[in-house]
Amino acid sequence: MTGKYTPLEHYLRSLPDNQKEITLRFEQIERILNSKLPFSAYESQSWWDHETEGNHVNKRAWSNAGWKVGSVNLNEEWVTLVRANIAILNAVTN
């Protein structure tokens, strides 16, 4: 089933395996989606921190592609995504 965030999932899946992180401005994500992000993405850290369970299709898009949020700057409107396996490895070694 295709959803609003499927283009983002496909975009992230298309990145080279050796790319361990990517920083995207919110406007770049909107171009990938060909749709605006919801107001809450601009105003609330929790929009980016949703769990994968439930109806949080935004988080499932990057989670399904093997990425997780590394950091978000709401004021400057960007998000850094990191490969999920790298984030887990860093947590274990730090």
C-alpha atoms as an extended CHARMM CRD file, in Angstrom:
* protein
*
        94  EXT
         1         1  MET       CA              0.0000000000        0.0000000000        0.0000000000  PROA      1               0.0000000000
         2         2  THR       CA              1.3750000000        3.3700000000       -0.9970000000  PROA      2               0.0000000000
         3         3  GLY       CA              1.1190000000        6.2430000000        1.4450000000  PROA      3               0.0000000000
         4         4  LYS       CA              2.1550000000        9.8490000000        1.7120000000  PROA      4               0.0000000000
         5         5  TYR       CA              5.6020000000        8.9670000000        3.0970000000  PROA      5               0.0000000000
         6         6  THR       CA              6.3880000000        6.1140000000        0.6950000000  PROA      6               0.0000000000
         7         7  PRO       CA              8.4730000000        8.3900000000       -1.5890000000  PROA      7               0.0000000000
         8         8  LEU       CA             10.6870000000        9.2380000000        1.4050000000  PROA      8               0.0000000000
         9         9  GLU       CA             11.1260000000        5.5490000000        2.1870000000  PROA      9               0.0000000000
        10        10  HSD       CA             12.0970000000        4.8750000000       -1.4420000000  PROA      10              0.0000000000
        11        11  TYR       CA             14.4960000000        7.8250000000       -1.4400000000  PROA      11              0.0000000000
        12        12  LEU       CA             16.2590000000        6.5840000000        1.6910000000  PROA      12              0.0000000000
        13        13  ARG       CA             16.4290000000        3.0280000000        0.3530000000  PROA      13              0.0000000000
        14        14  SER       CA             18.0780000000        4.3530000000       -2.8200000000  PROA      14              0.0000000000
        15        15  LEU       CA             21.0130000000        5.9040000000       -0.9590000000  PROA      15              0.0000000000
        16        16  PRO       CA             24.3230000000        4.0270000000       -1.1960000000  PROA      16              0.0000000000
        17        17  ASP       CA             24.9410000000        1.4880000000        1.5550000000  PROA      17              0.0000000000
        18        18  ASN       CA             28.1280000000        3.2760000000        2.5760000000  PROA      18              0.0000000000
        19        19  GLN       CA             26.2260000000        6.4990000000        3.3070000000  PROA      19              0.0000000000
        20        20  LYS       CA             25.7350000000        6.4110000000        7.0640000000  PROA      20              0.0000000000
        21        21  GLU       CA             23.8150000000        9.6710000000        7.5570000000  PROA      21              0.0000000000
        22        22  ILE       CA             21.9510000000       12.3270000000        5.6570000000  PROA      22              0.0000000000
        23        23  THR       CA             20.7540000000       15.7670000000        6.6450000000  PROA      23              0.0000000000
        24        24  LEU       CA             17.6310000000       16.9800000000        4.9030000000  PROA      24              0.0000000000
        25        25  ARG       CA             15.9530000000       20.3340000000        5.1590000000  PROA      25              0.0000000000
        26        26  PHE       CA             12.2140000000       20.0790000000        5.6910000000  PROA      26              0.0000000000
        27        27  GLU       CA             11.6640000000       21.6860000000        2.2750000000  PROA      27              0.0000000000
        28        28  GLN       CA             13.7640000000       18.9120000000        0.6690000000  PROA      28              0.0000000000
        29        29  ILE       CA             11.5820000000       16.2960000000        2.3190000000  PROA      29              0.0000000000
        30        30  GLU       CA              8.5090000000       18.0990000000        1.0000000000  PROA      30              0.0000000000
        31        31  ARG       CA              9.9480000000       17.9810000000       -2.5280000000  PROA      31              0.0000000000
        32        32  ILE       CA             10.6220000000       14.2470000000       -2.1420000000  PROA      32              0.0000000000
        33        33  LEU       CA              7.0540000000       13.7460000000       -0.9100000000  PROA      33              0.0000000000
        34        34  ASN       CA              5.5620000000       16.2130000000       -3.3860000000  PROA      34              0.0000000000
        35        35  SER       CA              3.5070000000       17.2940000000       -0.4020000000  PROA      35              0.0000000000
        36        36  LYS       CA              3.8100000000       19.5730000000        2.6160000000  PROA      36              0.0000000000
        37        37  LEU       CA              4.8160000000       18.2110000000        5.9930000000  PROA      37              0.0000000000
        38        38  PRO       CA              2.1820000000       18.7000000000        8.6780000000  PROA      38              0.0000000000
        39        39  PHE       CA              2.3710000000       21.7540000000       10.9120000000  PROA      39              0.0000000000
        40        40  SER       CA              3.3910000000       19.5220000000       13.8250000000  PROA      40              0.0000000000
        41        41  ALA       CA              6.6100000000       18.5260000000       11.9940000000  PROA      41              0.0000000000
        42        42  TYR       CA              7.6650000000       22.1760000000       12.1710000000  PROA      42              0.0000000000
        43        43  GLU       CA              6.5330000000       22.7390000000       15.7350000000  PROA      43              0.0000000000
        44        44  SER       CA              6.9930000000       19.5440000000       17.7310000000  PROA      44              0.0000000000
        45        45  GLN       CA             10.0040000000       17.3380000000       18.4000000000  PROA      45              0.0000000000
        46        46  SER       CA              7.5930000000       14.5280000000       19.2270000000  PROA      46              0.0000000000
        47        47  TRP       CA              6.4880000000       14.3220000000       15.5630000000  PROA      47              0.0000000000
        48        48  TRP       CA              9.9910000000       13.1280000000       14.7350000000  PROA      48              0.0000000000
        49        49  ASP       CA             10.2600000000       10.8520000000       17.7870000000  PROA      49              0.0000000000
        50        50  HSD       CA              7.1190000000        8.7150000000       17.2780000000  PROA      50              0.0000000000
        51        51  GLU       CA              7.2950000000        5.0090000000       17.9330000000  PROA      51              0.0000000000
        52        52  THR       CA              6.9290000000        2.6740000000       14.9610000000  PROA      52              0.0000000000
        53        53  GLU       CA              3.7700000000        1.1250000000       16.3760000000  PROA      53              0.0000000000
        54        54  GLY       CA              0.4160000000        2.7180000000       15.7830000000  PROA      54              0.0000000000
        55        55  ASN       CA             -0.4670000000        5.1210000000       13.0130000000  PROA      55              0.0000000000
        56        56  HSD       CA              2.8410000000        7.0060000000       12.8180000000  PROA      56              0.0000000000
        57        57  VAL       CA              3.3900000000        6.4950000000        9.1080000000  PROA      57              0.0000000000
        58        58  ASN       CA              6.0950000000        9.1510000000        9.0020000000  PROA      58              0.0000000000
        59        59  LYS       CA              8.3980000000        7.2340000000       11.3370000000  PROA      59              0.0000000000
        60        60  ARG       CA              7.6610000000        3.9200000000        9.6550000000  PROA      60              0.0000000000
        61        61  ALA       CA              8.8690000000        5.4170000000        6.3440000000  PROA      61              0.0000000000
        62        62  TRP       CA             12.4050000000        5.9660000000        7.5720000000  PROA      62              0.0000000000
        63        63  SER       CA             12.3730000000        2.9720000000        9.9370000000  PROA      63              0.0000000000
        64        64  ASN       CA             11.3130000000        0.6080000000        7.1470000000  PROA      64              0.0000000000
        65        65  ALA       CA             14.1990000000        1.9550000000        5.0510000000  PROA      65              0.0000000000
        66        66  GLY       CA             16.6670000000        1.2360000000        7.8850000000  PROA      66              0.0000000000
        67        67  TRP       CA             17.1160000000        4.7950000000        9.1900000000  PROA      67              0.0000000000
        68        68  LYS       CA             16.3660000000        6.6110000000       12.4160000000  PROA      68              0.0000000000
        69        69  VAL       CA             16.3640000000       10.2390000000       13.4970000000  PROA      69              0.0000000000
        70        70  GLY       CA             19.7520000000       11.3360000000       14.7830000000  PROA      70              0.0000000000
        71        71  SER       CA             18.9000000000       14.9700000000       15.4240000000  PROA      71              0.0000000000
        72        72  VAL       CA             16.3230000000       17.5820000000       14.5180000000  PROA      72              0.0000000000
        73        73  ASN       CA             16.5440000000       21.3560000000       14.5090000000  PROA      73              0.0000000000
        74        74  LEU       CA             13.0660000000       22.8310000000       14.3990000000  PROA      74              0.0000000000
        75        75  ASN       CA             14.3530000000       26.4230000000       14.2760000000  PROA      75              0.0000000000
        76        76  GLU       CA             16.5590000000       25.7910000000       11.2600000000  PROA      76              0.0000000000
        77        77  GLU       CA             14.1320000000       23.2050000000        9.8070000000  PROA      77              0.0000000000
        78        78  TRP       CA             16.4040000000       20.2180000000        9.2110000000  PROA      78              0.0000000000
        79        79  VAL       CA             16.6670000000       16.6130000000       10.3090000000  PROA      79              0.0000000000
        80        80  THR       CA             19.6560000000       14.2830000000       10.3040000000  PROA      80              0.0000000000
        81        81  LEU       CA             18.8540000000       10.6380000000        9.7180000000  PROA      81              0.0000000000
        82        82  VAL       CA             21.3870000000        7.9060000000       10.4810000000  PROA      82              0.0000000000
        83        83  ARG       CA             21.4750000000        4.2790000000        9.4870000000  PROA      83              0.0000000000
        84        84  ALA       CA             19.7040000000        2.4070000000       12.2710000000  PROA      84              0.0000000000
        85        85  ASN       CA             22.3940000000       -0.2600000000       12.5710000000  PROA      85              0.0000000000
        86        86  ILE       CA             25.0630000000        2.4580000000       12.9920000000  PROA      86              0.0000000000
        87        87  ALA       CA             23.0140000000        4.2020000000       15.6900000000  PROA      87              0.0000000000
        88        88  ILE       CA             22.6680000000        0.9160000000       17.5920000000  PROA      88              0.0000000000
        89        89  LEU       CA             26.3950000000        0.2050000000       17.2610000000  PROA      89              0.0000000000
        90        90  ASN       CA             27.2670000000        3.6960000000       18.5730000000  PROA      90              0.0000000000
        91        91  ALA       CA             24.9510000000        3.2310000000       21.5700000000  PROA      91              0.0000000000
        92        92  VAL       CA             26.6270000000       -0.0660000000       22.4420000000  PROA      92              0.0000000000
        93        93  THR       CA             30.1900000000        1.2480000000       22.1080000000  PROA      93              0.0000000000
        94        94  ASN       CA             29.6710000000        4.5610000000       23.9480000000  PROA      94              0.0000000000
